[in-house]
Amino acid sequence: MKKILIVDDNFDDLKALETVLAQGGFVVGGVSKADRVINLLDEVHYDLVILDINMPSLSGYDLIKILKEKPSRELKIGFVTITPKKHVEHIEQLDLFIQKPFDAQEVLKQVKELLVE
């Protein structure tokens, strides 16, 4: 089973996305503090990390730089944000982009296309 980690400081958004993906058959974890992500990824193998851009302490931009620098990590990365796609930095490094507010069926479709071979 594919594992997904969601990182969002907005509890309601985090739980909504967790619910959608879990109902879609994925193993889903969620954290609201971005500074916990690096240690968590060293402990558990996730196939996809979905990051909010605007978070306290570390932003999604900070995290994508850190994650892309880790050697030999086959990790897909996506953003979930209210920021319009045309204003998002590092868009070329993303495997997935989810615009808030999101449509549950569309999110599930995109994630399945990305992770299910």
C-alpha angles and dihedrals in degrees: 000000000000117000124217129191118202119199115192131138091209103088095202093051091045093052093044093053092043090053095049094049095042090052087051091061102262128129103241133193127181136198130181097199115073094202089068094060101083095052092043092053090053089055102041131035109233124183095204135022117197112198133193110223100217111057133136119259097008123026125211087256091056091048096048090054091051094046094048090052093057108102124238095001113144095201126145116217131203138173127226109193148139089230111107113251093243090062097047119110121218090024090147090061094055127099093192138023123194120186118212126261087045134197108236096216093049092050092050091048093051094046093048091050090051100045109025112080 
